[in-house]
Amino acid sequence: MRIAQQGAPCETTGVGETPRSNPWPGRSGSSLAQGPEELGVTELGRRLGVHKATASRLLATLAKHGLVERNPVTDKYRLGFGIVRLAAVVTGGLDLVRQARPVLERLAEETRETVNLAVLDGDRVVNIDQIAAPHLVVNVNWVGKRTPLHCTSNGKVLLASLPARERARLLRGPLERLAPNTIVDKDLLQAQLLEAGVRGYAYTLEELEVGLNAVAAPVRDSGGGVIAAVSVSGPAYRFTRGRIPEVGGLVLKAGADIARRMGFLAEAASAGVESS
């Protein structure tokens, strides 16, 4: 499952600068939602305080994504079924966070390290919830941040769950080296992903940044598909390589617990496979 970025489209002004939001598409949808059931281009432009031509371009953009649709009889616009699909994605994401939160809190207490919940977002992994290590005074908030797939434990778990063709598509370009330990050899990475699939969890050893280790396991939906990954990360001097198997088992259990809360029954899925 992918969680779309909420809000209006963003425009980046430059490297390291804060994106500027374009409010007009969102305001266009809000105006249509306020009624009447349909609005013409002129009326929408008046409500938004923009020229008719601008309103027309905004509606064309929204229509392209199915968020509005034109009535060919009246030549006016109304909300489209894309809104329903978008709402399903957003509410599904919120439900995942809500169901996962108590499990993440327990995992953070058990490991005394930072715990993250992440989902696939295009060719990156995005963190949608985080529980900081209980003893941290200064904490880095990863929520909303998009990180590469090949050098994060969450990313490796999500890659390992994908069909081979989709995985190859996401890894078709050169792998960026972010730290001395980053895996940039695709054959080596593929081998790690196969191991992760068998073992049940994936890990990284200072691959995203120097001094940071992590381990992650999948979270499944009611149908058994991988919809997210839950991870534990901590400084390499404390979260050592020797702790990976122990924490990996805890993360694997946490992923299964979240999956059960989301309606996935491993026993039922296993029975279905055996009878097919």
N, C-alpha and C positions, 0 to 999 in steps of 0.2 A: 504494500500500500504506500502510496506517496501522499504526503501532506503538502498541499499547495501553500505558497507564501500568501498570507492574508493581506488584504489592503490593495491599494491602487498600484498600477505599474510604476516602477522606479526608473529614474534616469541618473546614471552615475556621472559626476562632474569630473572625476579624475581619480587616479590611484590614491587610495587612503582617504578620500573625501566622503562625506556623508551623502547617500543618495537623496535626490529630490523627488518627492512624490508628486504624481500628476493626479489631482483630485477629481477631474472632470468625469472620467468613466464611472467612478463610484457615485458621484452626485447625479449622474444621468440615471443610473439604476435606482437610486433612492427616489428620484422624482417620479419615475414610472411606478414604483411601489406605493407611492402616496395617493395614486389615483388621479384622474379617473382611470378606467381599465385600459384605455389606449390614449396615446398622445401623438400629435403631429410634430413634425420637425420644428415648425414655427413656435408652437406652444412650449416645447421643451427648451428651445433657445431662449425664450422669454423667461422661463423659470430659472434657468442657469445664468442668465445675464450675458449670453454670448451670441455671436452672429449666427444666423440660420445656417450658413455654410459650415461653421464649426460644429454646430449641433448635428448636422448631417454626417460629418466625418466620425464623430463620436458614436453615433448610432450604428454606422457601418462597421466600426471596430467591434462593438458589442455584439452585433448580429453575426459577425464572422465566428465568434466563439460560442454562439448559441445562447447568449445571455438575454438577448431581446430578439423578437421576430416581427416582421412587417405583415400587416393584414393587407392582402392584395386588393380587397374590396374597398376599404376606407383609406388605404395608403398611410395608415398610422401604425405606431409601434406599441407593442406590449411586451411584458416580461416573457422570456423563453424558458424552455425546459432545462437549459443549461444551468439555470439558477438552482433547480432541484438537485442536479448532479453535484454542483458546487457545495450546496448545503450538506449533502450526504457525506462528502469528503471532510468538510470541516467538523461536523458533529461526530463523525467516526474518529477523527483525530482527537477531539476533546474527550471522547469516551475512553480511548486508549490511555490517555494521560491519567484520567480519573481512576481507571481500574488498576493502572500500574503503580500509582503513587504509594500506597501502603507497602507494596512489595519492594519498591526502590528504597523506601525509608528503612525497612528491615535490613536490606542488603548493605546499606551504608553503615548501619550499626554493627552488623556482623563483621564487616571487613575493615571498618574504621577508615575507609577511603571514599573518594568521590564516585558517585554513581550517575550514569547518564542513560537516557532513553533516546534512541535515534531511529530515523526512517530514511529510506532512499528518496532523494530529490534530484531527478535527472541523473547527471553523472557525478553527483556528490552525495554525501551523507549529511543530514541536518539533525541537530540535537533538539528535541522538543520538550524535554524535562530533565532536571538535574537535582540531585540531593548532594550537598557538599559534605565532605568528610567532617565528622563531628568535632574534631579538634582543630580545624583550620581557623586561623584568625583572618587571613587574607585569602579570598577565594576568587578564581577565575570563572566567570559565568560563561558556559559554552552554549547555553540555550539560544537557538536561532542562528548559530554559526554553522556554515557549510564547510566541510573539510573533505579532502580527497578520500576516495574509497580504498586505494591500494596501501595506504600507510596508517590506517586506523583500525582498531579491532572491530568496531561496529561496521566499518566499511567492508572488511574482509568477510564478516558473517553474512552481510547482505549480498555481496558478490557470490559467495559460495552457494547461496540459495537460488541463484538465477539459472535459467536454462543456458546451456553452453553458448548458443548463438548470441543471446543478449549480453552475456558476460564478455564475450569476445568483442562485441560492439563497443561496450563501455571502456574496454582496455585497448582499443585499436591504436591510439596515439602513444607517444613515448611517455613513460612514467616519470613524473617529476620527483627529483630528489630534494626533500625538505630537511633531511638530516643525514649525517654520515651512515646511519644504519638503515635508511630507507631502501626497501626492496625495489630495484628498477629493472631487474631481470624478469621478464614475463614468464619464462619457464619455471623459475623458482617460485614466483608468486602463485602460478597455477598449481604447483605441487603443494604449497601451503594451504590453498583453498580446498584441495582434495582432502588433505589431512584434517582440516577444520570440519569438513562435512562428516568425516568418519568419527572424529573425536567429539564433536558436538559444540565446540567453542573454538574461537580464534584469539590470537594474542599478538601484541606488538611489543618490541623491546627497543625503545628509544628511536622509533621509526618516523613518528610525526615531529617530534622535537627531542632534543638531547635532554636526558634526565627524566623522561616520562614513559612509564610502562602501562599496559592496559590489557584487559581480557574481556571478551564479549561472547554472548550466546543469543540465539534467535528467539523471537516471540512469534507465535503462530496465531492465526485467526481461527474462527470456528470451522473453517474448511481445511485447516492444516497448512495453509500457505504462510510463508514468512512475511510478516507485515512490519516488523521492527526488530531492533537489536537492543539488548541491555548490556551495559558495560561497567566495569570497575577500573578506575585509573588512579595512579599515584606515583610519587617520586621514586625513581629507580633505586635509591639508597634504602628505601623502606619497603617498597613493593618490588621485591627482587624476583629474579627468574625462578628461584626455588619455590616461591609462593604461587606461581602460575597454576599448577595442578589443583591445589587446595581452593584457591579463589575461583578457578574455572568451574569446579564442581558447584560452588555456591551460586555462581552466575547462571549456570545451566539450570539449576533448580529454580532460581528467580524467574528465568524466562518461561519455564514450564508453568510456574504459579500464575504469572500474568496471563499466559495462554488459557489456562483454566478459567480465569476470571473473565476472559473474552469469549468463553463458550467452547474452547477446543478441548475435546476429550480424546486423549491419546489412545485409550483402550478401544474406543469406537472406531477411530481412524485405522488402527492396526487391524481390527476385525474386518473392516471394509476392504483393506488391501489383501488379506488372506482369502476372502471369499471371492475376489475378482479373478 
